Amino acid sequence: MTNSLIRTASLAVLGPLGLYTVFWSLAIIPFFQRHFLYAHKFNTLFWSDVNEPERWGFATEHQVVPFYLKTPDDTYLYSWHVLPLPLYHEHEDQILQRASSEAVVLDITTSESFRLLKSDPNAKLILYFHGNAGHIAQMFRADSYHSLTDTSSYHVIAIDYRGYGHSTGVPSEEGLIQDAETLVNWAMNVAGIPSSRIVLFGHSLGTAVTSGVAERFARRGVDFAGLVLVAGFSDLANLLTGYRISGVFPVMGPLAAWPSAVKYLQTYVVDKWHSADRLASVVRNTKKRLRLELIHAYSDWDIPWQHEDILFQAAANATTNGLNQTEFDRFKEKHMRLSPGGGGFSVAVQSNPDTIIRQQLVLHGGHNEIATSSSMLRAVMRCFEEK
């Protein structure tokens, strides 16, 4: 009896420990690490046809136009152009007359939706970069597009990164940034939308993609209408120390008592995603105008909201000679505006040239629903304001 209890207790302890050891033995191998990080193979394509956007509540006939973008390295990115519903309603007859019978439009430039985007001298465009796992419409993502387009004049173009959904290729940090760069170049050079009427929107992993592509264009002297980063993180190695899979399973939690072990494993991180450094670079390279909106929910159990503090401090410090932690905390406390009822807050830094960097912490919204919230939409609206 005693031996049986000992064996049971041993299995209860050693079983999870063994699984955790196997997990990290695989995770330090780049192939498996990228599958764990990007989770691009976890999707619902077997029972969800993304070529039928009406499944997610869009207008039945071509409010959403699926198409492909080709990257310089011959990767094909599955994409959606979501028309603003009021514009679709106004031009429904013309849209249907020119609609393709193909599920995926072979040449997006022949579509009426593209014409409506390109021919409007005041068109406003949101380029949407989603988080890890799933596909272009999975989980809450379609709801986020609805929030952005149901009552506004905003066009949304979203892509599945390489390796996601119907896109070809294999994900990597450089690859995803190239995917974003391809979309931005297409928006400016093919659709003819100036960067001053484009907002780059990122959620979760997409905030890192947005930071990466924004830095590339900032170094070329290109300013956008704004950057909206929802539920972002400072860098991947730092994120992993507190990240919980599905908000439950801590990736490095069992190693918290051994900082040296954590630092050792961090050296094996292949894709670094240094978003804080990249945002600071964006600020330093801004030529005329920058609107940077950082939004996080206190109830985010996937990525701790403190990551937004790091992003905000990195970006804000790039407007000055830099403040130490004590000085920055004092500055932030002085300029902070508390939300009614307490808990949440917003704080903004303004500097030249015409730069506004805003951090907003809300109480509710978790990791995903916040990307469908009015706080998110208002951040986009502030970016498009001309003042």
DAFEN-V561337 format. One record per residue. N is the residue number from 0. NEAR is the number of other C-alpha atoms within 8 Angstrom. D_LAST is the distance of its C-alpha to the last C-alpha in whole Angstrom. Layout:
BEGIN
n;near;d_last
N;NEAR;D_LAST
N;NEAR;D_LAST
END
This chain:
BEGIN
n;near;d_last
0;4;77
1;5;76
2;6;76
3;7;74
4;8;71
5;8;71
6;8;70
7;8;68
8;8;66
9;9;66
10;8;64
11;8;62
12;8;60
13;8;61
14;9;60
15;8;56
16;8;57
17;8;58
18;8;55
19;8;53
20;8;55
21;8;55
22;8;51
23;8;50
24;8;53
25;9;51
26;10;48
27;11;48
28;8;49
29;8;46
30;6;47
31;10;47
32;13;44
33;11;42
34;10;43
35;8;43
36;7;39
37;9;38
38;11;40
39;14;40
40;10;43
41;7;43
42;10;41
43;9;43
44;9;43
45;5;47
46;5;46
47;6;42
48;8;42
49;8;38
50;7;39
51;7;39
52;11;36
53;9;37
54;6;39
55;8;35
56;6;34
57;10;33
58;8;34
59;7;37
60;6;37
61;9;34
62;13;31
63;11;31
64;12;33
65;12;34
66;13;35
67;11;35
68;10;34
69;9;36
70;11;35
71;6;37
72;4;39
73;6;40
74;11;39
75;12;38
76;16;35
77;14;35
78;13;32
79;13;30
80;13;28
81;12;27
82;13;26
83;16;23
84;12;26
85;10;25
86;9;25
87;11;28
88;7;30
89;6;29
90;8;30
91;8;33
92;6;36
93;8;35
94;13;34
95;9;37
96;6;39
97;8;38
98;9;38
99;7;40
100;4;43
101;6;43
102;8;41
103;9;39
104;12;38
105;7;39
106;7;37
107;9;33
108;6;32
109;7;35
110;13;33
111;10;32
112;11;29
113;11;28
114;10;28
115;8;26
116;10;23
117;11;24
118;6;24
119;7;21
120;5;19
121;5;16
122;12;17
123;10;16
124;12;18
125;12;19
126;13;22
127;11;24
128;15;26
129;14;28
130;10;31
131;11;34
132;11;37
133;15;38
134;12;36
135;14;33
136;10;34
137;10;36
138;6;35
139;10;32
140;10;30
141;11;30
142;9;29
143;10;26
144;11;26
145;9;26
146;12;24
147;12;21
148;15;22
149;9;25
150;9;22
151;9;19
152;11;18
153;12;18
154;14;21
155;16;23
156;12;25
157;12;27
158;12;30
159;15;33
160;11;34
161;15;37
162;13;40
163;14;38
164;13;39
165;8;40
166;13;39
167;10;41
168;8;41
169;7;41
170;13;38
171;8;38
172;9;35
173;6;35
174;10;35
175;12;33
176;12;30
177;10;32
178;12;31
179;12;27
180;9;27
181;12;29
182;10;27
183;9;24
184;9;26
185;9;27
186;10;24
187;11;23
188;8;26
189;7;28
190;10;25
191;8;23
192;12;20
193;7;17
194;10;16
195;7;13
196;13;13
197;14;16
198;15;16
199;14;19
200;15;20
201;18;23
202;14;26
203;15;29
204;11;30
205;15;27
206;18;25
207;14;27
208;13;27
209;16;23
210;11;24
211;12;26
212;12;25
213;10;21
214;12;23
215;8;25
216;10;23
217;13;21
218;9;24
219;6;24
220;9;21
221;10;19
222;13;15
223;13;14
224;14;11
225;14;13
226;14;16
227;15;17
228;16;21
229;15;23
230;16;26
231;17;26
232;15;29
233;14;29
234;11;32
235;12;35
236;9;38
237;8;36
238;12;35
239;9;39
240;11;40
241;12;39
242;13;38
243;12;40
244;9;41
245;7;40
246;10;39
247;8;43
248;7;45
249;11;44
250;11;44
251;11;45
252;8;46
253;7;50
254;9;49
255;9;47
256;5;50
257;7;51
258;8;47
259;6;49
260;8;50
261;12;46
262;8;45
263;8;48
264;9;47
265;8;43
266;6;45
267;7;45
268;11;42
269;6;41
270;7;38
271;9;36
272;10;32
273;10;31
274;14;27
275;13;27
276;8;28
277;11;26
278;13;22
279;13;23
280;10;24
281;12;20
282;11;19
283;8;21
284;9;21
285;13;17
286;9;16
287;7;13
288;11;10
289;15;12
290;13;11
291;12;14
292;13;16
293;15;19
294;16;21
295;15;25
296;15;27
297;12;30
298;9;33
299;14;32
300;11;36
301;11;35
302;14;33
303;10;33
304;12;29
305;6;30
306;12;29
307;15;25
308;9;26
309;10;27
310;13;24
311;12;22
312;9;24
313;12;25
314;13;21
315;11;20
316;11;23
317;12;22
318;11;20
319;7;23
320;6;26
321;7;27
322;9;28
323;6;31
324;6;31
325;7;32
326;8;30
327;10;27
328;8;28
329;8;28
330;8;25
331;9;24
332;7;26
333;6;24
334;8;21
335;10;22
336;7;21
337;9;24
338;9;24
339;4;26
340;4;30
341;7;29
342;8;30
343;11;26
344;12;23
345;12;20
346;11;18
347;10;15
348;9;16
349;8;13
350;8;14
351;6;14
352;9;13
353;9;9
354;11;11
355;11;11
356;15;14
357;13;15
358;13;19
359;12;20
360;12;24
361;12;25
362;9;29
363;8;30
364;13;29
365;11;31
366;14;31
367;8;30
368;9;29
369;14;26
370;10;25
371;13;25
372;10;24
373;7;21
374;8;19
375;13;19
376;11;18
377;8;15
378;10;14
379;11;14
380;8;12
381;8;9
382;12;10
383;11;9
384;6;6
385;3;4
386;2;0
END
